C-alpha cells in the first residue's frame, strides 16, 4: 500500500504540472499522513539536511565553470579545433559536433548546456551546408548526452551523494564508456553521411590547424588538469569544481580577454539560478528518501527483486528496464534521487560493483534525455534548431538505437567499464 501511495501521488503531482521538487515534497507529506507521522519540523529539517552536503558544492562550481566557458570564448575555440581537423571530410561537420560534444563534456558536465552551446554554433552551419536538419539536430542532441558520462559529471555528483559511492571513482569510470559512445555515434553518422548530398568544408592547412590548436590550448588544458588531479589525488571533486571555475575565469579574462565584469555578473546570476533549481530538487528528494526509508520501501523493492539476486545479469537487466521506463517520463536528476535510495540496497546485496552500477544507471538516465515524451535535451535542440519536437524525435531515432545497443553491450560485458577504471587507478 505504501508503494502504491508513493507512486500514485508522485505521478499525479507531475501530471497536473507541479514542479518535480514540489511533487517530491507533496509525496513526502502524503507518506507522512499514511504513516500517521505528520511533523512540519521533521519535514523542514530533512529539507535543510538534503542540501547540507559538502560534496554538493561541486555543482555550483562546475555550473559556473560551464557558464564562464560559454561566455569567455573557450567553447567556440574548442569547436574550432575539430572543425579544422575533420571538417573537410564528407559529413565533416557531424564529426565536428561529436568531437566538440566529447570535449565540452569534459569541461561542464551538463547535457543541456553542452547541447545548447554546440547546437547554437554548429546547427546553422550544418543547415547551410545542406545537411538533413532532423539528422543534424538528432546527432547534436545525442552527442550532448555524453556530458553526464564523461567527467566532470553533475549527475555523477548527485548519484554519489545519494548512494555514498565514491564520486572520484564514478568520474574516472565514466571516461571509457563516454569515449566508446562517441565512437559509436561517429560510426552511425558515417553511414548516414554517405547517403547525404552535402557540401564539404575546405581542408585546413597545417598552419591553420596549428593556429587553432594554439588558440584552444588553454581550453583543452582544463580536462587534463581535472582528470589528472583526480588520478593523482591532488583534489576532491568539490575542489576540482573550484579549480575549474577559477581556471575558466582566468583564461576568459586574462588570456582570451573576452569576458567583462558586466558579463561576469550575468554569468554568476545564470549559474546561481541553475544551481538553486538543482539543489532545491536534491533537498526535496531527501525528504521523500528519508520517508521511504521509514516506510521500508527499499525493503519492499528488495523483496520483489530478491528471486533474481543470484543472477547478476538478469537482475541488472530488470533494474535497467525499470530505470529506462522511468527515465522516459522523468528528467535525469529526479530519476537518480528517487530510484537510488530504493535500488542501492539490492545492488549491494547482490554483490554488484556499485561504481559499475552507477555508470550504467547514469548512461540509462542520459538516454532518457533524448527519448519522448519528455526528453529535456530534445526540447533544447528543438528550440535551438527551430524544429518542431516531432521532427527532433525523428532525427534522433537512429542514434537512440545505437545508444540502446551500447547499453546492452555494457550490460553483457561489464569489463568495458570496470577494467579501464582499474587501469587508471593502478
Buried (B, 14 or more C-beta within 10 A) or exposed (E): EBBEBBEEBBBBBBEEEBBBBEBBBBBBBBBBEBEEEEEEEBBEBBBEEBBEBEBBBBBBBBBBBBBBBBBBBBBBBBBBBBBBBBBEBEBBBBBBBBBBBBBBBBBBBBBBBBBBBBBBBBBBBBBEBEBBBBBBBBBBBBBBBBBBBBBBBBBBBBBBBBBEBBBBBBBBBBBBBBBBBBEBBBEBBBEBBEEBEBEEBEEBEEEEBEBBBEBBEBBBEBBEBBBEBBEEEEBBBBBBBBBBBBBBBEBBBEBBEBBEEEBBEEBBEBBBEBBEBBBBBBBBBBBBBBBBBBBEBBEBBBEEBEEBBEEBEEBBBBBBEBBBEBBBBBBBBBBBBBBBBBBBBBBBEBEBBBBBBBBBBBBBBBBBBBBBEBBBBBBBBBBBBEBEBEBBBBBBEBBBEBBBEBBEEBBEEBEBBBEBBEEBEE
